[in-house]
Amino acid sequence: MSVSFGNRHVGDSEPCFITYEAGPTHNSLESAKRLVKLAAEAGADAVKFQIFDPDRLCADKQLTFSYEVLVDRASGQTETVEESLYEILCRRCLQEHEWRELKHYCDSLNLAFFSTVSFDEDIALLEDLGCASIKIASADVNHFPLIRKAARTGMCIQLDTGSATLGEVEAAVDVIRSEGNENIIIHQCPSGYPARLSSINLNIITTLKRLFPYPVAFSDHTPGWEMDVAALALGANLLEKTITEDRATRSVEHIFSLEPHEMRGFIRTIRDVEVALGGHRRIMHAEELTKRQRVRRSVYLKAPAQAGQRLGEAEVEFRRPGFGIGPDMYERLVDMKLVHALPAGHALKLTDLAD
């Protein structure tokens, strides 16, 4: 099934919905606007942010968080950084009037805006801004009061499921459905910054599509876009990829993000792969049908044949091109007779034969 996302639909019969994530990689309204502009110019369908109040969210402001940063582009050398989650969140916290200005800016660029939420007030803000979707973070997959509040808006609920069991995903989905909301997208979101290859588990995409009737998305936490292409091939209906102005920025998630010069190429690659994947049936176009006859074979007379001679008695061989009687028809026609005497090398046609 497909779900509504504003004036778009997301599902198996729709083009892959591409979201550029700028939530963790901006540090001000101005840098957020620059990333929005880059996302719009690259051709993304939406841009995603994260709305929170660090002082309310972090009860323990000393709680630390570790992640990798890129210290040398040439060698790929990285460094593990550990700092308080509170300080990380403070770097990218915007005020309500700034969110409103950012949403208005996205509208002016015809780019959908949505956000991960942390509190009821964030949900109310997205409603007031006229957003089409709400994202629930993996860490809140068991925050049923928040999920229930979001579901009641009727907006599309995007549920991150990293580090959650299938049972926990099912329970969260049940909460959304219990509020009469079937507008659900389930994200496979590997944990880690960046994610380890062994933790990505792309095959869970097919499991989620089999277990739930909703579109399934992939939130990528790896450098490059190989995992996104694989996710698309496995049936992901939405891809979420983080973007940055500089991968070497010493903050979380920049290391595996797309830089400005890569943003168009990512979307072009996804669109090309979509076209190449095609459908689940093989439908031959007229041009392909004509071209294939050039390399297929048909029945040619190897020696002269007489009028009235049965085809099965004539000396024939199968040669290219295949514009005459095909090898697959030959055995059914061996008892038919030649209408005229024909020379060696003649490409037999049905009009050359009679009962």
SERO-4910 file (N, C-alpha, C, O; in steps of 0.05 Angstrom, whole numbers):
BEGIN
 pado doro    nc1    nc2    nc3   cac1   cac2   cac3    cc1    cc2    cc3    oc1    oc2    oc3
  Met    A     17    -24      0      0      0      0     18     25      0     41     24      8
  Ser    A      6     47     -9     21     72     -8      8     90     13    -16     87     20
  Val    A     23    109     23     13    127     43     16    156     33     32    161     15
  Ser    A      0    174     44      0    202     36     22    217     50     27    213     73
  Phe    A     36    233     34     57    251     45     52    278     32     65    284     12
  Gly    A     35    294     44     27    319     31     13    312      5     -6    297      4
  Asn    A     22    325    -17     10    319    -43     24    296    -57     20    292    -81
  Arg    A     42    282    -43     56    259    -54     46    233    -42     32    234    -21
  His    A     53    211    -54     48    185    -42     75    170    -41     92    173    -57
  Val    A     77    153    -20    101    137    -16     92    108    -16     75    100      1
  Gly    A    103     91    -33     96     63    -33    108     49    -57    124     60    -72
  Asp    A    101     23    -60    113      6    -80    109     16   -109    126     11   -126
  Ser    A     86     29   -114     81     37   -141     90     66   -146     84     78   -167
  Glu    A    104     78   -127    113    106   -129    143    107   -131    157     89   -123
  Pro    A    153    129   -143    182    134   -143    193    135   -114    179    143    -96
  Cys    A    217    126   -110    229    127    -84    229    156    -74    237    175    -88
  Phe    A    220    160    -49    220    187    -37    247    192    -24    256    176     -8
  Ile    A    260    214    -32    287    219    -23    287    242     -3    280    265    -10
  Thr    A    295    237     21    297    257     42    326    263     48    342    244     52
  Tyr    A    333    288     49    360    296     58    357    305     88    342    323     94
  Glu    A    373    292    105    372    298    133    393    319    140    417    315    136
  Ala    A    383    341    151    401    363    159    400    369    189    412    387    199
  Gly    A    384    352    203    380    357    232    406    357    248    410    376    264
  Pro    A    424    338    245    448    337    262    471    353    251    492    356    264
  Thr    A    469    364    227    492    375    213    491    406    209    508    417    195
  His    A    471    419    221    471    448    220    478    458    248    477    443    267
  Asn    A    485    483    249    491    495    275    479    522    280    485    536    299
  Ser    A    460    529    262    447    555    264    425    556    243    423    539    225
  Leu    A    408    576    245    387    580    224    400    584    197    391    574    177
  Glu    A    422    600    197    434    606    171    446    581    158    444    576    134
  Ser    A    460    564    174    472    540    163    449    520    155    452    506    135
  Ala    A    427    520    170    404    503    163    393    512    136    386    495    119
  Lys    A    391    538    132    381    548    106    400    541     83    390    534     61
  Arg    A    426    542     88    444    534     66    441    505     59    441    498     35
  Leu    A    437    488     79    432    459     72    406    455     58    404    438     40
  Val    A    385    470     66    359    468     53    362    476     23    352    462      6
  Lys    A    377    497     18    380    506    -10    395    485    -26    388    480    -49
  Leu    A    416    473    -14    431    452    -28    413    428    -34    414    416    -55
  Ala    A    396    421    -14    378    398    -18    358    403    -40    353    386    -57
  Ala    A    347    427    -41    328    434    -62    341    434    -89    330    424   -109
  Glu    A    365    446    -91    379    447   -117    387    419   -127    388    414   -151
  Ala    A    392    401   -108    400    373   -116    376    357   -125    379    337   -139
  Gly    A    351    366   -118    327    352   -127    315    333   -106    300    315   -113
  Ala    A    321    337    -81    310    321    -60    280    326    -58    270    348    -65
  Asp    A    265    307    -47    236    310    -43    230    324    -17    210    338    -14
  Ala    A    248    321      3    242    333     29    269    337     44    289    326     37
  Val    A    267    354     64    290    357     82    279    353    111    257    361    117
  Lys    A    296    340    127    287    333    154    305    345    175    329    347    172
  Phe    A    292    354    197    307    366    219    299    352    245    284    332    245
  Gln    A    310    361    267    304    350    293    297    373    312    313    391    317
  Ile    A    272    372    323    264    393    341    264    382    370    253    361    375
  Phe    A    277    397    388    280    388    416    287    412    433    296    433    423
  Asp    A    284    408    459    293    427    479    314    413    495    307    396    512
  Pro    A    339    418    492    360    403    506    357    404    536    363    384    549
  Asp    A    348    426    547    346    428    576    324    410    587    326    400    609
  Arg    A    303    406    571    281    387    580    289    358    574    282    340    589
  Leu    A    302    354    551    307    326    542    328    312    559    326    289    565
  Cys    A    349    327    566    372    315    579    370    319    610    378    340    620
  Ala    A    360    299    623    359    301    652    387    300    664    393    313    684
  Asp    A    405    284    652    432    282    660    450    296    639    455    285    618
  Lys    A    458    320    645    472    336    625    501    327    622    516    336    604
  Gln    A    510    308    639    537    298    637    538    272    621    560    261    616
  Leu    A    515    262    614    514    237    598    530    240    572    525    258    557
  Thr    A    549    222    568    567    226    544    558    209    521    543    189    524
  Phe    A    567    216    498    560    204    472    585    203    455    600    223    454
  Ser    A    591    180    443    616    178    427    609    174    397    589    163    390
  Tyr    A    626    185    380    622    184    351    649    188    338    669    196    350
  Glu    A    650    182    312    674    185    296    674    212    282    654    222    273
  Val    A    698    223    279    702    247    262    724    242    242    743    226    248
  Leu    A    723    255    219    743    252    198    765    272    203    760    296    204
  Val    A    790    262    207    812    281    212    831    284    189    846    303    188
  Asp    A    830    266    170    848    268    146    833    256    122    829    232    120
  Arg    A    826    273    103    812    265     80    828    246     62    818    226     52
  Ala    A    854    252     59    870    236     41    873    207     51    870    188     35
  Ser    A    877    203     76    881    176     87    856    164     98    855    139    102
  Gly    A    835    180    102    811    170    114    813    166    144    796    153    156
  Gln    A    834    177    156    838    173    185    816    186    201    807    208    195
  Thr    A    807    171    220    785    181    237    794    182    266    815    172    274
  Glu    A    777    195    282    783    198    311    757    195    326    736    205    317
  Thr    A    758    181    348    734    178    365    732    201    384    750    207    399
  Val    A    709    214    384    704    237    401    682    230    421    663    217    414
  Glu    A    686    238    446    666    233    466    660    260    480    678    273    490
  Glu    A    634    267    480    626    292    493    598    288    504    585    268    498
  Ser    A    588    308    518    562    305    530    541    309    508    543    326    491
  Leu    A    520    292    510    498    294    491    485    321    492    476    332    472
  Tyr    A    484    332    516    472    359    520    486    380    503    473    396    490
  Glu    A    512    379    504    528    399    488    523    395    458    522    415    443
  Ile    A    522    370    450    517    365    421    490    377    413    488    390    392
  Leu    A    470    372    429    443    382    422    441    412    422    427    424    406
  Cys    A    455    424    441    454    453    444    465    467    418    456    489    411
  Arg    A    484    453    405    496    465    381    476    469    358    480    486    340
  Arg    A    455    453    358    437    453    335    408    458    344    390    451    330
  Cys    A    405    471    366    378    477    376    369    504    365    382    524    368
  Leu    A    345    504    352    334    529    342    309    537    359    297    520    371
  Gln    A    303    562    358    280    572    372    255    570    354    258    566    330
  Glu    A    232    572    366    207    568    351    205    587    327    198    579    305
  His    A    212    613    331    210    631    309    229    624    286    225    630    263
  Glu    A    252    611    294    271    603    273    260    579    257    264    577    233
  Trp    A    246    560    271    234    538    257    213    548    237    210    538    215
  Arg    A    198    567    246    177    579    229    190    591    204    180    588    181
  Glu    A    211    606    208    225    618    185    237    597    166    236    600    142
  Leu    A    247    576    178    259    554    162    238    540    146    242    534    122
  Lys    A    215    534    158    193    521    144    184    539    121    179    529     98
  His    A    181    564    126    173    583    104    194    583     82    187    584     58
  Tyr    A    219    581     89    240    580     69    238    555     52    240    555     27
  Cys    A    233    532     65    229    506     50    205    509     31    207    500      8
  Asp    A    183    520     41    160    524     23    167    540     -1    158    534    -23
  Ser    A    183    561      3    190    578    -20    206    563    -41    207    571    -64
  Leu    A    220    541    -33    236    525    -51    221    500    -60    233    483    -73
  Asn    A    196    498    -52    179    475    -59    192    449    -49    191    428    -62
  Leu    A    202    450    -25    215    427    -12    200    420     13    196    437     31
  Ala    A    191    395     16    176    386     39    194    388     64    218    381     63
  Phe    A    183    397     86    197    399    112    183    382    132    159    383    135
  Phe    A    199    365    146    188    351    169    210    347    190    233    354    185
  Ser    A    203    337    213    222    336    235    217    313    254    194    304    257
  Thr    A    238    305    266    236    288    290    226    305    313    235    328    315
  Val    A    210    294    330    199    310    352    207    297    379    214    274    380
  Ser    A    206    314    400    214    303    426    191    307    447    189    291    466
  Phe    A    175    327    443    154    333    463    128    340    448    127    345    424
  Asp    A    106    340    464     80    346    453     80    373    439     67    377    418
  Glu    A     94    393    451     95    420    439    108    419    411    100    436    394
  Asp    A    126    401    406    139    399    380    119    389    359    118    398    336
  Ile    A    102    370    368     81    360    350     61    382    343     54    386    320
  Ala    A     54    398    364     35    420    359     48    441    340     34    452    323
  Leu    A     74    445    342     87    464    324     86    454    295     81    469    277
  Leu    A     92    428    291     91    417    264     63    419    252     59    424    229
  Glu    A     43    414    269     15    417    260     10    446    251     -1    451    230
  Asp    A     19    464    268     14    493    262     29    501    237     20    519    222
  Leu    A     52    489    232     67    496    208     57    483    183     65    490    161
  Gly    A     37    465    186     25    452    163     43    431    151     43    426    127
  Cys    A     59    417    168     76    395    158     60    371    151     37    367    161
  Ala    A     71    354    134     57    330    125     65    305    140     52    285    138
  Ser    A     87    307    155     97    283    168    111    289    194    121    311    198
  Ile    A    112    270    212    126    271    237    144    247    239    136    225    232
  Lys    A    169    251    248    187    229    252    190    222    282    193    240    298
  Ile    A    189    197    288    193    187    315    221    174    316    226    156    300
  Ala    A    238    184    333    266    174    334    266    145    344    248    136    358
  Ser    A    288    131    336    291    103    346    290    101    376    279     83    388
  Ala    A    302    121    389    303    121    418    276    123    431    272    117    455
  Asp    A    256    132    415    229    136    426    209    115    416    185    119    417
  Val    A    219     93    405    201     73    394    183     61    415    161     50    409
  Asn    A    191     64    440    173     54    462    160     77    477    148     73    499
  His    A    162    102    467    150    125    480    121    127    469    114    144    453
  Phe    A    104    109    480     77    107    469     61    133    473     45    140    455
  Pro    A     64    148    495     48    173    497     55    193    474     37    206    463
  Leu    A     81    195    467     89    213    445     79    202    419     69    218    402
  Ile    A     82    176    414     73    164    389     43    167    386     33    174    364
  Arg    A     29    163    408     -1    165    406     -9    194    399    -27    199    383
  Lys    A      5    213    412     -1    242    407      4    248    377    -12    262    364
  Ala    A     26    238    367     33    244    339     13    231    320      4    243    300
  Ala    A      4    206    327    -14    191    310    -41    206    308    -54    206    287
  Arg    A    -49    219    330    -75    232    330    -77    256    311    -99    265    304
  Thr    A    -54    266    302    -54    289    284    -64    280    256    -72    297    240
  Gly    A    -62    254    250    -69    244    224    -46    247    204    -48    239    181
  Met    A    -24    260    212     -1    263    194     12    236    189      8    217    204
  Cys    A     28    235    169     44    211    163     64    207    186     80    226    192
  Ile    A     65    184    198     83    178    220    106    162    210    102    139    200
  Gln    A    130    172    211    154    157    203    167    147    229    175    162    246
  Leu    A    169    121    230    178    108    255    206     96    251    209     77    236
  Asp    A    226    108    264    253     97    264    253     72    282    241     73    304
  Thr    A    267     51    274    266     26    289    293     15    296    296     -9    303
  Gly    A    314     32    294    341     22    302    341     13    331    330     26    348
  Ser    A    355    -10    336    357    -21    363    331    -30    375    329    -35    399
  Ala    A    310    -33    358    285    -43    368    280    -72    358    288    -78    336
  Thr    A    268    -88    375    260   -115    366    236   -113    348    221    -93    348
  Leu    A    230   -134    332    206   -134    316    181   -132    333    162   -120    325
  Gly    A    182   -144    356    159   -142    375    155   -113    383    132   -104    385
  Glu    A    176    -98    388    173    -70    396    163    -53    372    147    -34    376
  Val    A    172    -60    348    162    -45    324    132    -50    321    117    -32    316
  Glu    A    124    -75    325     96    -82    322     79    -68    343     57    -59    337
  Ala    A     90    -66    367     75    -52    389     72    -23    382     50    -11    387
  Ala    A     93    -10    372     91     19    365     71     23    342     56     42    342
  Val    A     72      5    322     54      7    300     25      4    310      7     18    301
  Asp    A     21    -14    328     -6    -19    339    -17      7    353    -40     13    351
  Val    A      1     21    367     -7     46    380    -16     67    359    -36     80    363
  Ile    A     -1     69    337     -9     88    316    -36     80    304    -53     97    300
  Arg    A    -39     54    298    -64     45    286    -88     48    305   -110     52    296
  Ser    A    -83     45    331   -105     47    350   -117     75    350   -139     79    360
  Glu    A   -102     95    339   -112    122    337   -124    128    309   -130    150    302
  Gly    A   -128    106    294   -141    109    268   -122    120    247   -132    130    226
  Asn    A    -97    118    251    -77    129    232    -63    105    218    -49     90    231
  Glu    A    -67    103    192    -54     82    177    -32     94    159    -21     80    142
  Asn    A    -27    119    163     -6    133    147     21    129    160     31    147    174
  Ile    A     32    106    156     56     98    171     79     90    151     74     76    132
  Ile    A    103     99    157    127     90    143    146     80    164    152     94    184
  Ile    A    156     55    160    174     43    180    203     44    169    209     35    147
  His    A    220     56    186    248     59    178    266     38    189    265     32    213
  Gln    A    283     26    172    306     11    182    328     31    186    337     44    167
  Cys    A    336     34    211    356     55    218    378     42    234    376     40    259
  Pro    A    400     34    221    421     22    236    433     41    256    435     65    251
  Ser    A    441     30    279    453     47    299    483     51    293    494     36    277
  Gly    A    496     70    305    524     75    301    529    101    285    513    108    268
  Tyr    A    551    114    291    557    140    278    587    141    270    603    153    284
  Pro    A    594    127    248    577    114    228    570     85    237    581     75    257
  Ala    A    551     74    223    542     46    229    563     26    219    576     30    198
  Arg    A    567      5    235    584    -17    226    570    -33    205    545    -36    206
  Leu    A    585    -44    186    572    -59    164    556    -82    175    534    -88    166
  Ser    A    567    -95    196    553   -118    207    527   -111    222    511   -128    229
  Ser    A    522    -85    226    498    -76    240    477    -66    222    455    -59    230
  Ile    A    483    -63    196    464    -50    177    440    -68    171    417    -58    171
  Asn    A    445    -94    167    423   -114    164    402   -105    145    378   -102    151
  Leu    A    410   -100    120    391    -91    100    369   -111     94    347   -103     86
  Asn    A    374   -137     98    353   -156     92    328   -153    110    307   -164    103
  Ile    A    331   -138    132    307   -134    149    287   -118    134    263   -118    141
  Ile    A    295   -103    113    276    -88     96    255   -107     84    231   -101     85
  Thr    A    264   -129     74    244   -148     62    227   -161     84    203   -166     80
  Thr    A    239   -165    108    223   -176    130    201   -156    138    178   -163    142
  Leu    A    209   -130    141    189   -110    149    167   -107    128    144   -103    135
  Lys    A    174   -109    102    154   -107     81    135   -131     81    112   -128     74
  Arg    A    145   -154     90    128   -177     91    110   -177    116     87   -186    115
  Leu    A    120   -165    138    105   -165    163     84   -143    164     63   -146    177
  Phe    A     90   -120    151     73    -97    154     63    -88    126     78    -90    106
  Pro    A     39    -78    124     29    -69     98     37    -40     91     25    -28     73
  Tyr    A     57    -30    104     64     -2    101     91      1     86    107    -18     84
  Pro    A     96     25     74    122     30     61    144     27     81    141     32    105
  Val    A    167     18     72    191     15     89    213     33     78    217     35     54
  Ala    A    227     46     96    248     65     89    275     56    100    276     38    118
  Phe    A    296     68     90    323     63    100    336     89    107    339    107     91
  Ser    A    343     92    133    358    115    142    388    108    143    396     91    160
  Asp    A    403    119    126    431    111    122    450    125    141    450    149    144
  His    A    466    109    154    487    119    172    515    110    163    533    106    180
  Thr    A    518    108    137    545     99    126    554    120    106    538    134     94
  Pro    A    581    122    102    591    140     81    584    129     53    579    105     50
  Gly    A    583    147     34    577    138      6    548    131      3    531    138     20
  Trp    A    542    118    -19    513    111    -23    509     82    -32    488     75    -43
  Glu    A    529     65    -28    526     37    -36    503     24    -21    488      9    -33
  Met    A    501     30      5    479     17     21    452     27     13    432     12     15
  Asp    A    450     52      3    425     62     -6    416     49    -32    392     42    -35
  Val    A    435     44    -50    428     30    -75    419      1    -68    399     -8    -80
  Ala    A    433    -12    -50    424    -39    -42    397    -38    -29    380    -56    -34
  Ala    A    392    -18    -12    366    -16      1    344    -12    -19    322    -24    -17
  Leu    A    349      5    -39    330     10    -60    324    -17    -75    300    -23    -81
  Ala    A    344    -32    -81    340    -57    -95    324    -77    -79    310    -94    -90
  Leu    A    326    -74    -52    311    -92    -35    282    -82    -30    267    -96    -16
  Gly    A    276    -59    -41    248    -50    -39    243    -26    -22    220    -20    -17
  Ala    A    264    -12    -12    260     11      4    244     32    -11    250     38    -34
  Asn    A    224     43      1    206     63    -12    215     91     -6    207    110    -20
  Leu    A    231     95     14    241    122     21    270    119     30    277    100     45
  Leu    A    287    137     22    314    137     31    319    163     46    311    185     37
  Glu    A    333    161     69    340    185     84    370    186     86    382    168     98
  Lys    A    382    207     76    411    210     75    420    236     87    409    257     79
  Thr    A    439    235    105    448    260    118    466    276    100    482    265     85
  Ile    A    463    303    101    480    320     85    495    340    103    487    346    125
  Thr    A    518    349     93    534    368    108    548    387     89    550    381     65
  Glu    A    558    409     99    574    427     83    603    417     83    619    424     65
  Asp    A    611    401    103    639    393    106    640    367    123    634    368    147
  Arg    A    648    345    111    649    319    125    670    320    148    668    304    167
  Ala    A    689    338    146    710    339    167    701    356    191    717    359    210
  Thr    A    677    365    192    668    381    215    669    363    240    660    340    239
  Arg    A    679    374    262    683    357    286    657    357    302    654    370    323
  Ser    A    637    343    291    612    339    305    599    313    295    608    302    274
  Val    A    578    304    308    566    278    302    553    278    274    541    298    266
  Glu    A    556    256    260    542    250    235    554    263    210    546    255    188
  His    A    572    282    213    583    294    189    600    274    173    600    275    149
  Ile    A    613    256    187    633    238    174    620    221    152    634    214    133
  Phe    A    595    214    155    582    196    135    562    211    118    545    199    105
  Ser    A    563    238    118    543    254    104    552    260     75    576    259     69
  Leu    A    534    267     58    540    276     31    548    305     32    536    322     47
  Glu    A    569    312     17    577    340     15    563    352     -9    552    338    -26
  Pro    A    564    379    -12    549    392    -33    555    381    -61    537    378    -77
  His    A    580    375    -67    587    365    -94    576    337    -99    577    327   -122
  Glu    A    566    323    -78    557    296    -82    526    294    -82    515    273    -90
  Met    A    513    315    -74    484    314    -70    468    308    -95    449    292    -95
  Arg    A    475    321   -117    461    315   -143    467    287   -152    449    273   -162
  Gly    A    492    279   -150    500    252   -159    485    230   -145    478    210   -157
  Phe    A    481    234   -119    466    213   -103    438    210   -115    430    187   -120
  Ile    A    424    232   -119    397    230   -129    396    219   -158    379    203   -165
  Arg    A    415    227   -174    416    217   -201    421    187   -201    408    173   -217
  Thr    A    438    178   -184    444    149   -182    418    134   -173    412    113   -185
  Ile    A    405    144   -153    380    130   -144    359    129   -166    347    109   -170
  Arg    A    356    151   -180    336    152   -202    344    133   -224    327    119   -236
  Asp    A    370    132   -231    379    114   -252    374     85   -244    366     68   -260
  Val    A    381     78   -219    377     50   -210    347     43   -210    340     21   -217
  Glu    A    330     62   -202    301     57   -203    293     49   -231    278     30   -235
  Val    A    302     65   -251    294     58   -279    305     31   -287    291     15   -299
  Ala    A    330     26   -279    342      0   -287    329    -23   -273    328    -45   -284
  Leu    A    319    -20   -249    306    -42   -235    281    -51   -249    274    -74   -249
  Gly    A    267    -32   -263    244    -39   -278    222    -51   -262    219    -44   -238
  Gly    A    206    -69   -274    183    -81   -260    189   -111   -255    211   -121   -260
  His    A    169   -124   -244    172   -153   -238    163   -171   -261    165   -195   -259
  Arg    A    154   -158   -283    148   -174   -307    166   -164   -330    174   -141   -330
  Arg    A    171   -182   -349    188   -174   -372    170   -166   -395    156   -182   -407
  Ile    A    169   -140   -400    152   -130   -422    171   -120   -444    186   -101   -440
  Met    A    169   -133   -468    187   -126   -490    175   -103   -506    151   -104   -514
  His    A    191    -83   -511    182    -61   -528    186    -68   -558    202    -86   -564
  Ala    A    171    -54   -575    172    -61   -604    201    -59   -615    209    -76   -631
  Glu    A    216    -40   -605    243    -36   -615    260    -60   -606    277    -70   -621
  Glu    A    256    -70   -581    271    -93   -572    264   -118   -588    281   -135   -594
  Leu    A    238   -121   -594    229   -144   -610    242   -145   -637    249   -166   -647
  Thr    A    244   -121   -650    256   -120   -676    286   -126   -674    297   -141   -691
  Lys    A    299   -114   -654    328   -117   -652    336   -146   -646    356   -156   -657
  Arg    A    320   -160   -630    328   -187   -623    327   -206   -647    341   -226   -648
  Gln    A    310   -199   -667    309   -216   -691    335   -216   -707    340   -234   -722
  Arg    A    350   -194   -704    375   -192   -718    396   -213   -709    413   -221   -724
  Val    A    393   -221   -684    413   -240   -673    401   -268   -670    416   -287   -664
  Arg    A    375   -270   -673    363   -297   -672    366   -311   -699    376   -299   -718
  Arg    A    358   -336   -701    362   -351   -726    335   -357   -739    314   -356   -726
  Ser    A    337   -364   -765    313   -374   -779    322   -396   -799    346   -401   -802
  Val    A    303   -409   -811    308   -433   -828    317   -424   -856    303   -409   -870
  Tyr    A    341   -433   -864    351   -427   -891    355   -454   -906    362   -474   -894
  Leu    A    350   -453   -932    356   -477   -948    386   -481   -952    400   -462   -961
  Lys    A    396   -504   -945    424   -510   -949    430   -519   -977    452   -516   -988
  Ala    A    409   -531   -990    412   -541  -1017    386   -534  -1032    366   -529  -1019
  Pro    A    386   -533  -1059    361   -527  -1074    339   -546  -1066    345   -570  -1060
  Ala    A    314   -537  -1066    291   -554  -1059    271   -553  -1082    269   -533  -1096
  Gln    A    255   -574  -1085    236   -576  -1107    208   -569  -1096    201   -572  -1073
  Ala    A    191   -559  -1115    163   -554  -1108    150   -580  -1100    154   -600  -1113
  Gly    A    135   -580  -1079    121   -604  -1069    138   -620  -1049    127   -638  -1037
  Gln    A    163   -613  -1046    180   -627  -1027    172   -619   -999    167   -596   -993
  Arg    A    171   -639   -981    164   -632   -953    187   -618   -940    211   -623   -946
  Leu    A    181   -600   -923    202   -585   -909    221   -603   -894    245   -598   -894
  Gly    A    210   -625   -882    227   -643   -867    247   -658   -884    266   -669   -874
  Glu    A    242   -659   -911    259   -673   -929    280   -654   -942    300   -664   -953
  Ala    A    276   -629   -939    295   -609   -951    319   -606   -933    318   -610   -908
  Glu    A    342   -600   -945    367   -595   -929    366   -566   -919    366   -548   -935
  Val    A    365   -563   -893    363   -536   -882    384   -533   -860    395   -552   -850
  Glu    A    389   -508   -853    405   -502   -829    394   -475   -818    381   -460   -831
  Phe    A    402   -471   -793    391   -447   -779    412   -425   -778    433   -428   -766
  Arg    A    405   -403   -791    424   -381   -793    412   -355   -783    388   -352   -779
  Arg    A    430   -335   -779    421   -308   -773    419   -292   -798    433   -297   -817
  Pro    A    401   -272   -799    382   -263   -778    357   -280   -776    354   -299   -792
  Gly    A    340   -273   -758    316   -289   -753    291   -277   -763    271   -276   -749
  Phe    A    291   -267   -788    267   -254   -798    248   -273   -813    227   -265   -821
  Gly    A    256   -299   -815    239   -319   -828    226   -337   -808    216   -328   -788
  Ile    A    226   -364   -815    214   -383   -797    234   -390   -775    256   -398   -780
  Gly    A    226   -386   -750    244   -390   -727    248   -419   -721    232   -436   -729
  Pro    A    271   -426   -708    276   -454   -701    254   -466   -684    249   -490   -685
  Asp    A    241   -449   -668    220   -459   -650    195   -468   -666    178   -482   -656
  Met    A    192   -458   -692    169   -465   -708    175   -489   -727    157   -503   -736
  Tyr    A    201   -494   -732    209   -513   -752    197   -541   -748    186   -553   -766
  Glu    A    198   -551   -723    189   -578   -718    159   -582   -723    150   -603   -729
  Arg    A    145   -560   -720    115   -561   -724    108   -560   -754     86   -566   -762
  Leu    A    128   -553   -771    122   -548   -799    134   -569   -818    131   -566   -842
  Val    A    148   -589   -807    163   -607   -824    146   -623   -844    157   -632   -864
  Asp    A    120   -626   -839    103   -641   -858     91   -623   -880     78   -633   -898
  Met    A     96   -597   -878     85   -579   -899    103   -580   -924    127   -587   -922
  Lys    A     91   -573   -947    105   -576   -973    113   -548   -983    100   -528   -978
  Leu    A    135   -548   -998    144   -523  -1011    125   -516  -1034    118   -534  -1050
  Val    A    118   -492  -1037     99   -483  -1058    114   -481  -1085    103   -487  -1106
  His    A    140   -472  -1083    156   -468  -1107    183   -481  -1104    192   -487  -1082
  Ala    A    196   -485  -1126    224   -493  -1125    241   -469  -1116    236   -446  -1124
  Leu    A    259   -474  -1097    274   -452  -1085    304   -458  -1085    312   -481  -1083
  Pro    A    321   -437  -1087    350   -442  -1089    362   -445  -1061    350   -438  -1041
  Ala    A    387   -455  -1061    402   -456  -1035    406   -428  -1025    410   -409  -1040
  Gly    A    405   -425   -999    410   -399   -986    384   -383   -982    384   -362   -970
  His    A    362   -394   -992    336   -380   -989    327   -381   -960    327   -402   -947
  Ala    A    319   -358   -949    307   -356   -922    278   -363   -924    262   -348   -935
  Leu    A    270   -386   -912    243   -394   -915    224   -377   -899    230   -368   -877
  Lys    A    200   -372   -911    179   -358   -898    154   -375   -898    152   -394   -913
  Leu    A    135   -368   -882    110   -384   -881     96   -384   -908     82   -404   -915
  Thr    A     99   -363   -924     86   -362   -951     99   -382   -970     87   -387   -992
  Asp    A    122   -393   -963    135   -413   -980    123   -441   -976    130   -459   -991
  Leu    A    106   -444   -956     96   -471   -948     66   -473   -952     51   -453   -949
  Ala    A     56   -497   -957     28   -503   -958     23   -531   -948     42   -547   -948
  Asp    A     -2   -538   -940     -8   -565   -931     -6   -585   -953    -11   -609   -949
***
